[in-house]
Amino acid sequence: MQEVASHVDMFHLDVMDGIYVPNLTFGPPVIEWVRPGVDTFFDCHLMVARPLDLLEPLARAGADHVTLHTDVCPDPPAAMGMARQLGLQFGLALSPTVPASAVRAYLADLDMVVVMSVEPGFGGQRFMPETLSKVETIRGWIDREGLSTALQIDGGIATETAPLAALAGADVLVAGTAIFGQADPVTAVGLLRKAINGALLSGETG
Ligand code: ZN
């Protein structure tokens, strides 16, 4: 983790509770334990049934940002208010079956929107290309309104899929297996950046 830290813009931490998703990962105590050794933005993706219960423990553990799934966040403005009071940035995530319209009303106030390009819950899944149209739709809204909301894509991002996501308008790309599953994670980060920059450059000129 430390080796990769200076080569990435942030760490994306998948918090799973074994209830909202079948998998179980880690929570605030583990994040608090790794925090002192890593001087990088901590983006916490909450795949948990009761995300509000975790906001305060995550803030204390050193999280910088929390993303909640729309289907377990019935009152986004209230959740956003709670998070901001704790000094956390706030985002909303859309599972593949949830339409872009679920975040439309909150877009201007969110720090980030996350489009899931796999079903939440497991690493190493195949990228779902049909989710790219959702990225394009939300990018259109952000640009038309001149918003600073970040647009993240999460799931199945690798050198083949990262260019597609970037061209669709995602500006924060989450890669897990494509970095940590490689023999040389630092080189893998460089290859991903090269793939994205190459696509954006050729996309603009051609
Ligand atoms: Zn995630």
Boltz pocket constraint, residues with backbone or C-beta under 6 A from the ligand:
constraints:
  - pocket:
      binder: B
      contacts: [[A, 12], [A, 13], [A, 14], [A, 45], [A, 154], [A, 174]]
      max_distance: 6.0
